């Protein structure tokens, strides 16, 4: 089996089982994601026992979406910094004078 060949997996998210097809080499990442959701879901279920599973799952979905958005913003800043560093290195390599050194 090639690393990119798809395999079927059954995952449990908030008590809902679903089958997904993922590349063979992504199985561990899928299980890690499933585990992260389960840990947060279970912790919040204990913290707020009167909330429905649906509400807890919605809260967890929001939490992961917020973290994802924060990560995208950090990534964008990192790309900008890398581009700036690359431009500076190109100037150094070409022998150009850097204005801010």
GIKAUR-V301212 format. One record per backbone hydrogen bond with DSSP energy under -1.0 kcal/mol. NH is the residue of the N-H (numbers start at 1). CO is the residue of the C=O. If there is no record, write none. Layout:
nh:co
NH:CO
NH:CO
This chain:
nh:co
5:2
7:22
9:20
11:18
13:16
16:13
18:11
20:9
22:7
24:5
25:3
26:23
27:24
30:26
31:27
32:28
33:29
34:30
35:31
36:32
37:33
38:34
39:35
40:36
41:37
42:38
43:39
44:40
45:41
46:42
47:43
48:44
51:48
56:52
57:53
58:54
59:55
60:56
61:57
62:58
63:59
64:60
65:61
66:62
67:63
68:64
69:65
70:66
71:67
72:68
73:69
74:70
75:71
76:72
77:73
78:74
79:75
80:76
81:77
82:78
83:79
84:80
85:81
86:82
87:83
88:84
89:85
90:86
91:87
92:88
93:89
94:90
96:91
